[in-house]
Amino acid sequence: MNKTVRFLSIAAVSAFAAFGAHADEADASQFALQFDTNRTRAEVNAEAVTEARTHSIEPAGSRVVTYKSTADRTAVRAQAAEAVRTGQISHGEIGNLM
């Protein structure tokens, strides 16, 4: 019994030590980015200007079409008030419960 317990404890310690031997740096340096520092600032700026001209960061269809309204504010308010009175549109937070 004593030899079996001793054997299992030695096996557990050796397995733990083997697991620790495969560990990497604590700061995860294997995933660090590598940068090319041989380029000049002018080269990087020229590439950025070229990219900005050829690639738009604006999503397709994001422009809103605008138009100039010819409606009178008081006329629109009067039409809305009439629609509320006749029950064509709801009013308030709850609206029509029917």
Long-range contacts (C-beta under 8 A, 24 or more apart in sequence): none
